[in-house]
């Protein structure tokens, strides 16, 4: 079914890659009207052109989520083009994993992580809130992480930003019940999104792996060498070990594709054989 998503106006940040691009393309294909935002102009144009080539409805605006005035301009851009904002997805984020002992080299990335992962979400809520209240309904979707479930080594700052997103989201949900739906998305490890490129210290992934670290490292090395057993790469196998981004993107679209009276408030999608303990 796609009748609930047809003609919905969806604003999404981080639309130039990863989940942002996938959700934009998939939602547009189901009849949504997309407003795509990212700081990367060239890749944002790729997303927009892909949607247009498939006959979808889309507009885009280069936007830095760390600046409130740019997020407000994004909201106004959506209103100018489509007349309303039905769904706002705060998707932009970075993952600079590092130990506290790495602070000398990690500090700049940590500060940017706070600005993007937390302040960017706050700015999105601020930019969309009054429009949604005035039009009588709306839906805000915030990207969190399984790292927000529990503090672990190697993810102190990143995990804290995602836990803050959970707190911010739930406070908005309680305050806005019957006015604005709020959904928190908690991705598990999805290597193909490219989020791992922001990791400061590769050893810091130990926190999310715990006792499963040795086996995970063996799988990672086998993948790099093209030696993974077929059952770990087959999505129809219970041993499937690394989620492809499409599967989570499909569920984000499914969250949007609900009647206004139904709010899926939180989702986590995992590969059934993944090694993550959070």
MOBELWO-V899224 format. One record per pair of residues at least 24 apart in sequence whose ideal C-beta (glycine too) atoms are under 8 Angstrom apart, sorted by sequence separation. I is the first residue (numbers start at 1). GAP is how many residues later the second one is. If there is no record, write none. Layout:
i	gap
I	GAP
I	GAP
//
This chain:
i	gap
6	24
7	24
8	24
9	24
10	24
11	24
12	24
13	24
14	24
16	24
33	24
34	24
35	24
36	24
37	24
38	24
39	24
92	24
93	24
5	25
6	25
7	25
8	25
10	25
12	25
13	25
21	25
25	25
29	25
32	25
33	25
34	25
35	25
36	25
37	25
38	25
39	25
65	25
144	25
5	26
6	26
7	26
9	26
11	26
16	26
17	26
21	26
25	26
28	26
35	26
37	26
39	26
142	26
243	26
5	27
16	27
20	27
24	27
29	27
65	27
93	27
142	27
243	27
2	28
16	28
28	28
37	28
92	28
243	28
2	29
15	29
21	29
25	29
28	29
140	29
242	29
16	30
28	30
90	30
241	30
16	31
25	31
90	31
240	31
243	31
15	32
140	32
240	32
241	32
242	32
239	33
240	33
241	33
24	34
90	34
238	34
239	34
241	34
90	35
238	35
88	36
237	36
37	37
88	37
149	37
148	38
35	39
88	39
88	40
140	40
142	40
144	40
146	40
117	41
138	41
139	41
140	41
141	41
142	41
144	41
145	41
146	41
232	41
35	42
137	42
138	42
139	42
140	42
141	42
142	42
143	42
144	42
145	42
146	42
35	43
85	43
114	43
118	43
125	43
133	43
136	43
137	43
138	43
139	43
140	43
141	43
142	43
146	43
88	44
113	44
117	44
121	44
137	44
139	44
141	44
143	44
15	45
113	45
117	45
35	46
66	46
85	46
118	46
122	46
133	46
35	47
84	47
85	47
110	47
114	47
118	47
121	47
125	47
132	47
133	47
154	47
113	48
117	48
121	48
132	48
33	49
66	49
71	49
154	49
155	49
13	50
35	50
66	50
85	50
88	50
90	50
91	50
93	50
95	50
118	50
154	50
192	50
14	51
65	51
84	51
86	51
87	51
88	51
89	51
90	51
106	51
129	51
153	51
154	51
191	51
13	52
71	52
75	52
79	52
86	52
87	52
88	52
89	52
90	52
91	52
154	52
155	52
190	52
192	52
193	52
39	53
66	53
71	53
74	53
75	53
85	53
86	53
87	53
88	53
89	53
90	53
153	53
154	53
155	53
189	53
190	53
192	53
38	54
65	54
66	54
72	54
87	54
89	54
99	54
153	54
154	54
189	54
190	54
32	55
37	55
65	55
68	55
71	55
72	55
99	55
152	55
188	55
190	55
67	56
71	56
75	56
98	56
100	56
152	56
219	56
66	57
97	57
99	57
65	58
68	58
97	58
152	58
190	58
65	59
68	59
98	59
216	59
215	60
13	61
96	61
97	61
147	61
187	61
96	62
146	62
213	62
11	63
95	63
185	63
212	63
11	64
212	64
212	65
23	66
209	66
211	66
11	67
185	67
209	67
210	67
23	68
208	68
209	68
9	69
20	69
208	69
185	70
208	70
20	71
19	72
20	72
183	72
9	73
18	73
9	74
11	74
9	75
90	75
9	76
10	76
11	76
12	76
13	76
15	76
9	77
10	77
11	77
12	77
13	77
14	77
8	78
9	78
10	78
11	78
13	78
14	78
8	79
10	79
12	79
13	79
14	79
181	79
183	80
186	80
188	80
182	81
183	81
184	81
185	81
186	81
187	81
188	81
181	82
183	82
184	82
185	82
186	82
187	82
188	82
182	83
183	83
184	83
188	83
181	84
183	84
189	85
188	86
189	87
188	88
109	89
173	90
109	91
173	92
106	94
105	95
106	95
102	98
102	99
95	100
94	101
95	101
97	101
98	101
93	102
96	102
97	102
98	102
99	102
102	102
95	103
96	103
97	103
98	103
94	104
95	104
96	104
97	104
99	104
99	105
98	106
13	107
97	107
97	108
97	110
13	111
141	111
141	114
141	115
11	117
139	117
146	122
137	123
19	124
139	124
152	126
150	128
14	129
149	129
146	130
147	131
146	132
89	163
19	168
87	169
19	171
19	174
18	175
17	176
18	176
17	177
18	177
22	223
26	223
30	223
22	224
26	224
32	224
19	226
23	226
27	226
18	227
22	227
26	227
30	227
19	229
23	229
27	229
19	230
23	230
19	233
10	246
5	248
8	248
5	251
4	252
5	252
4	253
4	254
2	255
4	255
1	256
4	256
//
